[in-house]
Amino acid sequence: MDKIILDGSSLTRAQLVAVAREGAKVALDAKQLERVQRAADFLADKVNCGEPTYGVTTGFGSNADKLLGAHRVRDELPGSRTEVPKGTLLEELQHNLITTHAVCVGKPFGADVVRAMLVIRINTLMRGHSGIRVQTLEALTAMLNAGVVPVVPEKGSVGASGDLAPLSHLAIVLLGGGEAFYGGERLPGGEALKRAGLDPVRLSFKEGLALNNGTAQMLATGTLALHDLERLLDAADLAAGMTLDAFAGRSGALRPEVHELRPHPGQVAVAAHVREVLQGSTLLDIPYHLVPRFKPWTVESWSEPDDQALSFDIGWDWVPANQRHGREAFYARFLPFKGGKKHQPQDAYCLRCMPQVHGAVRDAWAQACRVFDIELNAVTDNPLIFPDAEGARFIEEQVISAGHFHGMPLALAMSYVKAAIPVLASISERRLNKLVDPATNDGLPAFLSGNEDGTDSGFMIVQYTAAALVNDLATRAHPASVYSVPTSANAEDHVSMGANEARHVLEMIEDLSHVIALELYTAAQALDYRQEMLNAARRLAQRGGWQALAAKVSNAPREGQPHHEQFVAEARQLAEALAASSDFHAGNDVRRAHATLRKSIAFLHRDRALDGDVRTICELVRQGAFHPAHAA
């Protein structure tokens, strides 16, 4: 893979993922390095002139009023230490900033998150407004490209002043401290550098602040979460399409002219995507009377040899003429046979409102992407250095203290996504539940199992797991961004908590993935039943005519009884309609996804241990097997 050139202005989410997860290397834009050095030289000149500068010749945060002196006052204290720290007070200030701020706790972030943090930090420093030296930036880049991954515990950032503590864990390894992973081992930071053939760095003016003051943790975790969520948005649409096919549902709610009247971008996109997923389906919008309901198999169910392998029976109820009063117009269009489909013109919300619900989630994702795309190429440390500011008279006009480290833009964007995740999981679980419930699944077997002997649970407990996941996601959706806890002796009196927000979202994505996987798993079973039941009815009509179908109809009057002739005429019409039908099958994309699933997971004829199936379907979704580019 070619190296990704970092210039501070053109980093994309796709490039970040390529470095974080695919091992792509980075290189620094030569022309932009001139701007980097220009800012470092400007800062060094101002220090030499004795200009007071925040974070360079002063302390940090609530210590900003403390100016650094020419020598160490503590050397004059009684009983002072005999060892002399390396470098000047200004260098010690930067060194101590990193070593004292690396105090995160919890399990380490994955290597992908840490590598993404490194890319983001390098890219923002390439803008040339941070005062870092070229050689320090090159050392940080060499550490990334060499595969040294600092150990960064997950918890410890409040999202302003940036992600100080986690970024200090990044930078401390550059100094030869902390811990890092290298070659699969967890090592002291200095040892990891040594094995990679790298030397530790001694920081100069403002370099500690440049390295740890910014939004890189929340930006890294959030960007990776958005990348993963994008694939799940498509998978959710596919799962919903498979479920709609399994219901032999109605397509009217997906029509483009419908969504022109309420053109939210996500809603329009989802309706179009689900229409595409279902293209080629012969299950959608079929007349109600053609759809049989499931009946338990018996020895007498089928006479033809190839049908005798079926594990179910089918049936309808006939509606006598004296029970059709007030519904004459309906029965003028549809035959009076009640099978699996309820006689109603619209599907349940979880099917009919897919575009509105999935679309709103997609809009939340798109808004977060807009925010994060800006942040990927933003300068987020403090103070900001403008060495070429025209007409500047004082240093305060060229070294400006501002608040770009504040993570609230990212935090609120993640809060929006965080609230959207349980919504997408919830509607997926409702479709799954509808599939397994015999009161709502339009004639499919209870829990999608024949259960002839009453011993099988089928997919019953699959829905339990989905329900547990949805509840867990819902209880974790409270926005962290609304609860600021001031820090630094109230100098930092309002913080974003964006690091927690983005980390929560990244963690929640996995559970969302599992819910969608369980819907696909269940919908595939339901789809098999629906297709086989309809095609069995079609074959029966083609081979045995109306008499064979009549044997599957309850309430049918016998010869000589009232309404028998009417029943025969209507049974003939049902047989003719089924016999004239082509093969009943799902949409093209749904069929491809179904085939992908069935390569690894067999149809459930009888109860078996399902834990392996569940692991397999969850892994397939995680790998993107149902993404349009991969499904086959």
Sequence and secondary structure as in RCSB ss.txt:
>XXXX:A:sequence
MDKIILDGSSLTRAQLVAVAREGAKVALDAKQLERVQRAADFLADKVNCGEPTYGVTTGFGSNADKLLGAHRVRD
ELPGSRTEVPKGTLLEELQHNLITTHAVCVGKPFGADVVRAMLVIRINTLMRGHSGIRVQTLEALTAMLNAGVVP
VVPEKGSVGASGDLAPLSHLAIVLLGGGEAFYGGERLPGGEALKRAGLDPVRLSFKEGLALNNGTAQMLATGTLA
LHDLERLLDAADLAAGMTLDAFAGRSGALRPEVHELRPHPGQVAVAAHVREVLQGSTLLDIPYHLVPRFKPWTVE
SWSEPDDQALSFDIGWDWVPANQRHGREAFYARFLPFKGGKKHQPQDAYCLRCMPQVHGAVRDAWAQACRVFDIE
LNAVTDNPLIFPDAEGARFIEEQVISAGHFHGMPLALAMSYVKAAIPVLASISERRLNKLVDPATNDGLPAFLSG
NEDGTDSGFMIVQYTAAALVNDLATRAHPASVYSVPTSANAEDHVSMGANEARHVLEMIEDLSHVIALELYTAAQ
ALDYRQEMLNAARRLAQRGGWQALAAKVSNAPREGQPHHEQFVAEARQLAEALAASSDFHAGNDVRRAHATLRKS
IAFLHRDRALDGDVRTICELVRQGAFHPAHAA
>XXXX:A:secstr
   EEE SS   HHHHHHHHHH   EEE HHHHHHHHHHHHHHHHHHHTT   TTTTB SGGGTT B  SS GGG
GSTT  S   SS HHHHHHHHHHHHH   EEEE  HHHHHHHHHHHHHHHTTS S   HHHHHHHHHHHHTT EE
  EEE   SSSSSHHHHHHHHHHHTT SEEEETTEEEEHHHHHHHTT       TTHHHHHHSSSHHHHHHHHHH
HHHHHHHHHHHHHHHHHHHHHTT   GGG HHHHTTS  HHHHHHHHHHHHHHTT SSTT  GGG  EEE   TT
S  STTTTT S EEEEEE  GGG TT HHHHHHS SEE SS S SS  HHHHTHHHHHHHHHHHHHHHHHHHHHH
TT   SSSEE TT TT  SGGGTEE   TT  HHHHHHHHHHHHHHHHHHHHHHHHHHHHH TTTSTT  GGG  
 TTS   TTHHHHHHHHHHHHHHHHT S GGG    BTTTTB     HHHHHHHHHHHHHHHHHHHHHHHHHHHH
HHHHHHHHHHHHHHHHHHHHHHHHHTTEET   TTSTTHHHHHHHHHHHHHHHHH       HHHHHHHHHHHHH
S   SS    HHHHHHHHHHHHTTTTSTTT  
